[in-house]
Amino acid sequence: MSHFVRFPWRLYWKFFVYQVIAFNALHLALISVIDLRYQVRAFVYNEALLNFFLFSLLIAAFTSYRFARPVHKVILKALRISNKRVFGELFDQHDDDLLDDETDDISELEVALNKIHKKMKRRKAQYLQIQEESQAFMSAVAEGLVSVSLDEKILYSNSQFAAQFLTGSQLQQENLRLKDAIRTADVLEGFEKTIREGKGNRFTVKLSTLLDNQPRYFAVSVNPIRNEKTREMYGVVGIFHDITELKRAEQIRIDFVGNASHELRTPLTSIKGYVDTLKEDVKTGQIQQAGKFLDIVSRNIDRLMDLVNDLLSINMMEANSELKLEMIHPLQITEHILAELAVLAAEKNISIRVIGEVPPFMADARKVEQVLRNLISNAVKYIPNGKSVQVRWEKDPKNNIILRVIDDGQGIQAEHLDRLFERFYRIDKGRTRDAGGTGLGLAIVKHIMQSHGGSVSVKSAEGQGSEFICTFPVR
């Protein structure tokens, strides 16, 4: 249908009329000359005019069609080149050779159109390839990317930005504005500043995301987008780099330095105080309490030694995480650790039971002993007198070896569970120091389990005891 609608009828009829007029005017002039010279009779004259008129109509119709048909194909080819989506179906079977031999009279135009067509196809292929590569790159980038126009409408966003800030309904919207996705004033002001001044800027902001509904820290970089030739700015692009883990690591480092300094200062202060007092007593000859003071100094030195040893243990594990794997028997190791802690458990009348039986497995025996020692000693130290501790070995459905250390003590409040394995983190600082803890035991357990490719977790509720769960993967 489009083929006939688009036929150049105006050109056809114009050429047709011009030919009929030209043919008949020429014929009339010729007949007039003959009539003047040979005195042609009227009926012959009229019959000749009529016959030639009819003949001129046929000739004009044929030649006009022969002229208009190749023009029609040239028009269709030009339309297809300009808008393939609409006119492409007209030439599905002749993609490159759209014109035939009937266009010999306009072959130069045909050649020009074919060159344009092939050049546009190459450029379109290059453009699609670049577009695919750009989209693949943008999707692979870990940061959220968004570009907005000068009126702050979102032009493009990658999958990371969409996952963090755009709901399903917003992804379907057209002309979505940046303020509809992010309502934080610092972000909007940062984009507005770049649009207004035409210069890039950077800032750090705390935002809630759709991934976990938890506030996260972002280092945002906003830069203008300019036309390559005119250098006029037509939009800005923003990069949202998630630095939450960096912030958390920085805070852990700050806490570690502060806690380590405090842990070292407390026994050192005590040692210095008692040593100074002891020196004065020696000068004055009052040494009745010297033994008591020396015991206190000795306990504080032992505490410092434990702290330094734990720090060295963590440092050695971080510097050299290589495991000395061997086939270990978990129940034998457990009995050995219980023998070490028997005196401490007896002092508090705490019973310790070992339950379960699992086959030997590959692990670092010394480090598994350290895990058991830390977990069981913590349970014995921090639960009230007369309570019990249960050490359970079992296998999960994936044949991983599971160690559970369960106590029926006072439990741990929920707000402490996430930070329990941080270095020097204490639930009750005064109580744990009185029990002789360094605040590094659980951090060491976590590091050992990670070095084995396993994990450690805790289940607890206030007043309901605690359960520490260590998972050793099958090797």
Disulfide bonds with the S-S distance in Angstrom:
none
